[in-house]
């Protein structure tokens, strides 16, 4: 197949592109490098150093013999999106190209607006381009389990059968998103479902859980193929943060009592799920939803697993929860559709955690302990971060920041 990976320079986009390329697909990647700019804005960096995209692409060709086409541009630029699809002519498009941090979207008004404009407008441009260039293209969109929230009933895969006043229908599952980022994903889902219904497009919405891990069979082939490892309080994921804190002797910081329960999956399973979705497309006009996770854990459980797996001493401390979320709640979500397609999960165990801790230990000299501190408050009482640091594009944003400082 010809598969175009949007956000192909990112944490999941890059290893997905390599996985698909190694499997024999013709792969193109698109990115505007906004994720790298967020690091400049937040004053943090990936624990594992990463090379720029062009260097990565060259290294991949040297290591594997496979070519990956790179396109640099922004999805909010409609003509660019259409030109790129016309040039590459994909059979499927894997869409990772969105601002993906809940805390980032909650910093202040400008970050909330940026997140929703970037994510929703970019996806709308993509839908129009697919409809105009080739409606048969299969859109594989990375959604999030965070769209559902934590309802007091079982979470189904995208749809639920409702009987009301004697009549029954299958309707989209009610959404209770927990941030402006998660809301942007809900808007995407609605827009994609609408486009499938009226234009006959076909799409798979992968409502993904929290991903952990940094190494894949492809990224370990050469150090210059490494993907990101984020552990900070804005873009880092919870298990990454706990592992880094344990290795450097910092208390493991659990928000609230730690009862918040979420779906989780290994990075290698993300790659497998994306390929399974691409290889088994939906019917014309069909909008389908897969819940993409393999296990569920509470935050406290994750912290205790890290303590048990780390060979040294590690302690757990509880901080006031900066988010507005239930700490004690029911959580049972269906996730059978990808298993039915053949997914064989990598489950979280001591071996997996030991590998993750080893990655951290190898790069421990790059750890910035100041990045652990939660600086974004969901409540409108205050946010510690400045409101003037939002980066919209690389050179212009840096020049504007320098002008403000000077």
TAWOHU-V712239 format. One record per backbone hydrogen bond with DSSP energy under -1.0 kcal/mol. CO is the residue of the C=O (numbers start at 1). NH is the residue of the N-H. If there is no record, write none. Layout:
CO,NH
CO,NH
This chain:
1,26
2,91
2,92
3,28
4,94
5,30
6,96
7,10
10,14
12,16
13,17
14,18
15,19
16,20
17,21
18,22
19,23
20,25
21,24
26,3
27,69
28,5
29,71
30,7
30,8
31,73
33,37
34,38
36,40
37,41
38,42
39,43
39,44
52,56
53,57
54,58
55,59
56,60
57,61
58,62
59,63
60,64
61,65
69,29
71,31
74,77
77,81
78,82
79,83
80,84
81,85
82,86
83,87
84,88
85,89
91,138
92,4
93,140
94,6
95,142
96,98
101,105
103,106
104,107
108,112
109,113
110,114
111,115
112,116
113,117
114,118
115,119
116,120
117,121
118,122
119,123
120,124
121,125
122,126
123,127
124,128
125,129
126,130
127,131
128,132
129,133
130,134
134,137
138,93
139,204
140,95
141,143
141,206
144,147
145,148
147,176
155,334
156,158
158,173
160,171
162,169
164,167
167,164
169,162
171,160
179,183
180,184
181,185
182,186
183,187
184,188
185,189
186,190
187,191
188,192
189,193
190,194
191,195
192,196
193,197
194,198
195,199
196,200
202,139
203,288
204,141
205,290
206,143
206,208
207,292
208,145
210,265
212,267
216,220
218,221
222,225
223,226
229,47
230,237
232,236
237,241
238,242
239,243
240,244
241,245
242,246
243,247
244,248
245,250
252,317
254,319
255,258
258,300
260,299
262,297
263,210
264,294
264,295
265,212
266,269
266,270
267,271
268,272
269,273
270,274
271,275
272,276
273,277
274,278
275,279
283,286
286,203
288,205
290,207
291,293
292,209
295,264
297,262
298,302
299,303
300,304
301,305
302,306
303,307
304,308
305,309
306,310
315,252
317,254
319,256
322,378
332,155
336,340
337,341
338,343
339,342
349,353
350,354
351,355
352,356
353,357
354,358
355,359
356,360
357,361
358,362
359,363
361,364
363,366
364,367
368,371
369,372
371,233
375,384
393,397
394,398
395,399
396,400
397,401
398,402
399,403
400,404
401,405
402,406
